[in-house]
């Protein structure tokens, strides 16, 4: 979605659209960790306006993402809903041609005659993802011995009496 800068006025405007994010799948496929699979589109709502030369965007995005649990490696779906806002200021490098100072490092800039919202939406999607995807908060994961999914079945490992060198420690009485 692109919005011409001249169309952004001081009175807030509301816009709703579907944003394609399928190229995030390609980015994740290139990496070593492939914890998420993204749908073709997400629903996005924006309110945008200007104050002077600064452009303000407030919005919400939502959709269903497929994740791979980091404990049991099972696929699951979860709703992704995120509210966000950001401000774009005119690019200081286009006017001054100097290096950015420390105060300018956390800001986002625009220099073109239109604002492409796609990179900002994709950034917000990535910021909304869980750091460690879990199918359930109490997921028991996989057995390290036999590989059984402990959420669905019992461990198939043969129970052992433990290390025979530790038998003398098992007979100790604590608190005496």
N, C-alpha and C positions, 0 to 999 in steps of 0.2 A: 504494500500500500504506500503510495506516494502522495504527499500533500504539498502543493505549491506554497511557498513562504508568503507570498502576497495574499493568499486566501486565509491566512491565520490572522484573525482580528482580536481586539481586546475583549469582545464578548465571547464567552465559551461556546464551542460547538461540540455536538455529540455525534459520534460515528460508530457504527457496528459493522463488522466484516469478518470473513473467514480468512485466516492467514495460512499459507502453505509453509509447512516446516519439514517436509520430507527430506530436505538436504541435511538435516541434523542426523538422520540415519546414516548417511554417507560419512559424515564426520566421525560418528561413533564407530562405524565399521572399520575405519582406518586405525583406530587406537587399539591398545592391547586389552582394555576392559570394555566389554559390550553389555553393560547392565541395563540399557534402556532401548526401547523401540518406539518411535514416534509415529503418530497417525499422520495422514496426509495434510490435515488442516486442524487448526484450533480456532475457537470462537474468541473474538477480541472486541472489546468495547473501549472507546477512547473519548475523553473530553480534552480539548486542546484550546489554547488561547495564547495571547502574547501580552507582555507588559514591556513596553519600550521595544528593544531589539531581542529580548529574551523570550524564548518559546517554552511554554509549560504544557506538559502532557501528563494526564492522569488516566489510569486505565485498569482493566481487569482482563485476564485471559483464562480460558478454561478448556479442558478436553480430557480424554482418557489416554493414559500412557501405559505401555506394557513394560514391566520391570522384570528383572531376574534377581531373585532373592540371593543375598550374599551368604546366607547360611545353608539353605537347602538346595539352591540352584534351580528352583522351580520358577516357572513363569507365572506372573500374576498381573492384574490390571488395577490401576489406582487412578482416582480423579486428581487432576492437576488444576488447581485454582489459585490464582495469585493476583493480588492487587499491587499496583506499582505506580510510581510517578518519577518523572525525570525532567530536567530543564536543559535546554540547549541554548548556548550563547554563541554570538558571532565568533568565528575563528580568529584568534588574535594573531596567528602567524600570517594570515592573508593580508592583514593591515600593517603589522609591525615588522614582519620578517625577522623575528628574533627567537631565542629559545624560550620555552615556557618556564615560568617561575614556579616555586613550590605551591603557591596558592591556586594556580591554574591546573594543577595535575589531576584533581579529582573531578573536573568538569567535563561535560560533553559539548562538542562544538558543531556548528554547521557553517558551510561556506557556499553551498550551492543554492540555486533558486527554488529547489524543492527538497522536502525532507522524506527520505526513504525510511519508513518505520520498520521494515523487515529485520534489519540487524538488531534493533532495540528489542523487538519482540522475541527474537531468538535468544538474546542475552537474558531476558527475563525468564524464559523457559528454563534455561540452564541454571539460573540462580535459584529457581523454585524446586529443582530436583533434590531428592534426599541424598545425603552424602553416602549413606550406606543403605541401599534398598533392602527392605524386609517385607516378606509376604504377610507376616503377622508380628506383632511386638514380642510374642512369646514363642517364636519359631525355634524348634529344637535342633534344626540343622541335620547334617549327615554324620553318621558314625565314622570316626577316623579309622576304625579297624576294617569293618565290612562294607562301608559305604551306604548302609541302609538309611533311607529318609526317616528319621525318628518321629516325624509328624504323622506318618502313615503306617509304620510297622515297628516291631521290636528289633533290637539289635540282634544280629545273627552270630556275633562273636561268641566263641566258647568262653564261658566264665572260667577264669583261672584263679588259683589260690594266691596268686601274686608271686613276687620274687622270693624264692626259698631263702635267700640270704637275710630277709627281713623277718623271719618267723620269730626270732628272739625278741624283737621289738613289739610284736603283736601281743605278747604275754605280759608286757609291762602294765602296771596299774598306775594310773595318774592320780595325783592328789594324796599320795602317802608320804 
